[in-house]
Amino acid sequence: MLKRLGLALGVVLALGAGGVVLVRMMDTGATAFRVEGSVLHMSGPVSGAAADRLDRLLEENTGLTVLALGDIPGADDVNWVTGMGRLIRSAGLETRVEGQVVNDAIFLFLGGATRSMAGGALVLQSDAAQRQAGVAVDQSTAAEGDRLRYVEAVLGAPDFADFMSETRASGAQYILTEADIARFGLTRN
């Protein structure tokens, strides 16, 4: 009986320790949100959990008018990030780029009812560079279609989605210039 009790206690301790490790792993690299008055600050990689948190924060903070985008190294899933972009648009938020917003995370910026650059940069990286940085890349045919449809819906033409795709395939890193931003109509007052 004592042996069984010891074994059961060992299993409970192992499960508890595993849960603590799992929670710590989930916090590593998580998207960070901070509300400051009418501004919601966001940084870190985008995941499905970030989509849920954004939805909840918008519900809980009805006075938000601006989403300030800090350093966002990318997104693991095009569906999540375009859904977040639609949510940002439906909330009527202004989006402001204050940090480096990379690849599919740019869709958050494009979701803004109004969009402005505030000292940050829109960056396109190759898929290989994204994976090397630890960001998953959705290369499926469905994801390419989602990117194209989202850009076309938001900007009225697929040109920027095509440019993103070509740049990601090139193997280089490219920081969009003011001329690029104007040519594709990325900012909006």
The 8 nearest C-alpha neighbors of each residue, nearest first, counted from 0:
[[1, 3, 2, 4, 5, 6, 7, 8],
 [0, 2, 4, 3, 5, 6, 7, 8],
 [1, 3, 5, 0, 4, 6, 7, 8],
 [4, 2, 6, 0, 5, 1, 7, 8],
 [3, 5, 1, 7, 6, 2, 8, 0],
 [6, 4, 8, 2, 3, 7, 9, 1],
 [5, 7, 3, 9, 4, 8, 2, 10],
 [8, 6, 4, 10, 9, 5, 3, 11],
 [7, 9, 5, 11, 6, 10, 4, 12],
 [8, 10, 6, 12, 7, 11, 13, 5],
 [11, 9, 13, 7, 8, 12, 14, 6],
 [10, 12, 8, 14, 9, 13, 15, 7],
 [13, 11, 15, 9, 10, 14, 16, 8],
 [14, 12, 10, 16, 15, 11, 17, 9],
 [15, 13, 17, 11, 12, 16, 18, 10],
 [14, 16, 12, 18, 17, 13, 11, 19],
 [15, 17, 19, 13, 18, 14, 12, 20],
 [18, 16, 14, 20, 15, 19, 13, 21],
 [19, 17, 21, 15, 16, 20, 14, 22],
 [18, 20, 16, 22, 21, 17, 23, 15],
 [21, 19, 23, 17, 18, 22, 24, 16],
 [22, 20, 18, 24, 23, 19, 17, 25],
 [21, 23, 25, 19, 24, 20, 18, 26],
 [24, 22, 20, 26, 21, 25, 19, 27],
 [25, 23, 21, 27, 22, 26, 20, 28],
 [24, 26, 22, 23, 27, 21, 29, 28],
 [27, 25, 23, 29, 24, 28, 22, 30],
 [28, 26, 24, 25, 29, 23, 22, 30],
 [29, 27, 26, 43, 44, 30, 25, 24],
 [30, 28, 26, 27, 43, 31, 44, 25],
 [29, 31, 43, 44, 42, 49, 45, 28],
 [30, 32, 42, 41, 43, 29, 33, 40],
 [33, 31, 41, 40, 30, 42, 34, 39],
 [32, 34, 40, 39, 35, 41, 31, 38],
 [35, 33, 39, 38, 40, 36, 32, 37],
 [34, 36, 38, 37, 39, 33, 40, 63],
 [35, 37, 38, 34, 63, 62, 39, 64],
 [36, 38, 63, 64, 62, 35, 65, 39],
 [39, 37, 65, 35, 36, 63, 34, 66],
 [38, 40, 34, 66, 33, 67, 65, 35],
 [41, 39, 67, 33, 32, 66, 68, 34],
 [40, 42, 32, 68, 31, 69, 67, 39],
 [43, 41, 69, 71, 70, 31, 30, 68],
 [42, 44, 30, 71, 31, 70, 29, 72],
 [43, 45, 71, 30, 72, 73, 74, 29],
 [46, 44, 74, 49, 30, 73, 43, 75],
 [47, 45, 49, 48, 75, 74, 44, 50],
 [46, 48, 50, 49, 79, 51, 45, 76],
 [47, 49, 51, 46, 50, 52, 45, 30],
 [50, 48, 52, 46, 47, 51, 45, 30],
 [49, 51, 47, 53, 48, 52, 83, 54],
 [52, 50, 48, 54, 49, 53, 55, 47],
 [51, 53, 49, 55, 54, 50, 56, 48],
 [54, 52, 56, 50, 55, 51, 49, 57],
 [53, 55, 51, 57, 52, 56, 50, 58],
 [54, 56, 52, 58, 53, 57, 59, 51],
 [57, 55, 59, 53, 58, 54, 60, 52],
 [56, 58, 60, 54, 55, 59, 61, 53],
 [57, 59, 55, 56, 60, 61, 54, 53],
 [58, 60, 56, 57, 61, 55, 54, 62],
 [61, 59, 57, 62, 58, 56, 63, 34],
 [60, 62, 63, 57, 58, 59, 56, 64],
 [63, 61, 60, 37, 64, 36, 57, 38],
 [64, 62, 37, 61, 38, 65, 60, 39],
 [63, 65, 92, 37, 38, 93, 62, 66],
 [66, 64, 93, 38, 92, 94, 63, 39],
 [65, 67, 94, 39, 38, 40, 93, 68],
 [68, 66, 40, 95, 94, 39, 96, 65],
 [67, 69, 96, 41, 97, 95, 40, 42],
 [68, 70, 98, 42, 97, 41, 71, 67],
 [71, 69, 98, 99, 42, 100, 43, 72],
 [70, 72, 43, 100, 42, 44, 73, 69],
 [71, 73, 101, 44, 100, 70, 43, 74],
 [74, 72, 104, 101, 44, 71, 102, 103],
 [73, 75, 45, 76, 104, 44, 103, 46],
 [76, 74, 135, 136, 46, 134, 137, 45],
 [75, 77, 78, 79, 74, 137, 80, 46],
 [78, 76, 80, 79, 142, 81, 103, 137],
 [77, 79, 81, 76, 80, 82, 145, 142],
 [80, 78, 82, 77, 76, 81, 47, 83],
 [79, 81, 83, 77, 82, 78, 84, 106],
 [82, 80, 84, 83, 78, 79, 77, 106],
 [83, 81, 79, 85, 80, 84, 78, 86],
 [82, 84, 86, 80, 81, 85, 50, 87],
 [85, 83, 110, 107, 81, 87, 82, 86],
 [86, 84, 88, 82, 83, 87, 110, 89],
 [85, 87, 83, 89, 84, 88, 90, 82],
 [88, 86, 84, 90, 85, 110, 89, 92],
 [87, 89, 110, 85, 91, 111, 90, 86],
 [88, 90, 86, 91, 87, 85, 92, 112],
 [91, 89, 87, 88, 92, 86, 57, 64],
 [92, 90, 88, 112, 89, 87, 93, 111],
 [93, 91, 64, 65, 111, 90, 112, 87],
 [92, 94, 113, 65, 111, 112, 114, 66],
 [95, 93, 111, 66, 114, 108, 65, 67],
 [94, 96, 67, 115, 116, 114, 68, 117],
 [95, 97, 116, 68, 119, 117, 98, 67],
 [98, 96, 119, 117, 69, 118, 68, 95],
 [99, 97, 69, 119, 70, 96, 120, 100],
 [100, 98, 70, 120, 119, 121, 71, 101],
 [99, 101, 71, 121, 70, 105, 104, 122],
 [100, 102, 122, 72, 73, 104, 123, 121],
 [103, 101, 123, 104, 73, 105, 122, 124],
 [104, 102, 105, 106, 73, 74, 101, 77],
 [105, 103, 73, 106, 102, 101, 107, 74],
 [106, 104, 103, 108, 107, 102, 100, 101],
 [105, 107, 109, 104, 108, 103, 84, 81],
 [108, 106, 84, 110, 105, 109, 104, 83],
 [109, 107, 105, 106, 110, 94, 111, 114],
 [108, 110, 106, 111, 107, 105, 84, 185],
 [111, 109, 84, 88, 107, 108, 87, 85],
 [112, 110, 94, 93, 113, 88, 109, 114],
 [111, 113, 91, 88, 93, 92, 110, 114],
 [114, 112, 93, 187, 111, 188, 94, 115],
 [115, 113, 186, 187, 94, 111, 93, 95],
 [116, 114, 95, 186, 117, 94, 96, 187],
 [115, 117, 96, 95, 118, 119, 97, 114],
 [118, 116, 97, 96, 119, 95, 115, 98],
 [119, 117, 97, 116, 120, 96, 98, 95],
 [118, 120, 97, 98, 96, 99, 117, 116],
 [121, 119, 99, 122, 98, 100, 174, 96],
 [120, 122, 100, 175, 174, 99, 101, 105],
 [123, 121, 174, 101, 173, 100, 120, 175],
 [122, 124, 102, 173, 172, 101, 174, 167],
 [125, 123, 172, 167, 128, 171, 173, 126],
 [124, 126, 167, 170, 128, 127, 171, 168],
 [125, 127, 129, 128, 167, 130, 136, 124],
 [128, 126, 130, 125, 129, 131, 170, 124],
 [129, 127, 131, 125, 126, 130, 132, 124],
 [130, 128, 126, 132, 134, 127, 131, 125],
 [131, 129, 133, 134, 127, 132, 128, 135],
 [130, 132, 128, 133, 129, 127, 134, 126],
 [133, 131, 129, 130, 134, 128, 72, 127],
 [132, 134, 130, 131, 135, 129, 128, 72],
 [135, 133, 130, 129, 132, 75, 136, 73],
 [134, 136, 75, 130, 133, 137, 129, 74],
 [137, 135, 75, 138, 126, 134, 130, 129],
 [136, 138, 139, 76, 142, 75, 135, 77],
 [139, 137, 136, 142, 140, 143, 141, 126],
 [138, 140, 142, 141, 137, 143, 144, 136],
 [139, 141, 143, 142, 144, 138, 145, 137],
 [140, 142, 144, 139, 143, 145, 138, 146],
 [143, 141, 145, 139, 144, 140, 77, 146],
 [144, 142, 146, 140, 145, 141, 147, 139],
 [143, 145, 141, 147, 142, 146, 148, 140],
 [146, 144, 142, 148, 143, 147, 149, 141],
 [147, 145, 143, 149, 144, 148, 142, 150],
 [146, 148, 144, 150, 160, 145, 149, 157],
 [149, 147, 151, 145, 150, 146, 152, 144],
 [150, 148, 152, 146, 151, 147, 145, 153],
 [151, 149, 153, 147, 152, 148, 154, 157],
 [150, 152, 156, 155, 157, 148, 154, 149],
 [153, 151, 149, 150, 155, 154, 148, 156],
 [152, 154, 150, 151, 155, 149, 109, 110],
 [155, 153, 151, 156, 150, 152, 184, 185],
 [154, 156, 151, 152, 153, 157, 150, 158],
 [157, 155, 151, 154, 158, 150, 152, 159],
 [156, 158, 151, 160, 159, 147, 150, 161],
 [159, 157, 161, 160, 156, 162, 183, 151],
 [158, 160, 162, 161, 157, 183, 163, 150],
 [161, 159, 163, 147, 157, 162, 158, 150],
 [160, 162, 164, 158, 159, 163, 165, 157],
 [161, 163, 159, 165, 160, 164, 166, 158],
 [164, 162, 160, 166, 161, 165, 167, 159],
 [163, 165, 161, 167, 162, 166, 160, 168],
 [166, 164, 162, 168, 163, 167, 161, 169],
 [165, 167, 169, 163, 168, 164, 162, 123],
 [168, 166, 125, 164, 124, 169, 165, 126],
 [167, 169, 165, 166, 170, 125, 164, 126],
 [170, 168, 166, 171, 167, 165, 125, 172],
 [169, 171, 125, 168, 167, 172, 127, 124],
 [172, 170, 169, 125, 124, 173, 166, 167],
 [173, 171, 124, 123, 125, 174, 170, 122],
 [172, 174, 123, 122, 175, 171, 124, 166],
 [175, 173, 122, 121, 123, 176, 120, 172],
 [174, 176, 121, 179, 122, 173, 180, 177],
 [177, 175, 179, 178, 180, 174, 121, 120],
 [176, 178, 180, 179, 181, 175, 182, 116],
 [177, 179, 181, 176, 180, 182, 175, 183],
 [180, 178, 182, 176, 181, 177, 175, 183],
 [179, 181, 177, 185, 178, 183, 182, 184],
 [180, 182, 184, 178, 179, 183, 177, 185],
 [183, 181, 179, 184, 180, 178, 185, 177],
 [182, 184, 181, 180, 185, 159, 179, 158],
 [185, 183, 181, 182, 186, 180, 154, 187],
 [186, 184, 180, 183, 181, 187, 109, 114],
 [187, 185, 114, 115, 184, 180, 188, 181],
 [186, 188, 114, 113, 185, 115, 184, 112],
 [187, 113, 114, 186, 115, 112, 93, 111]]
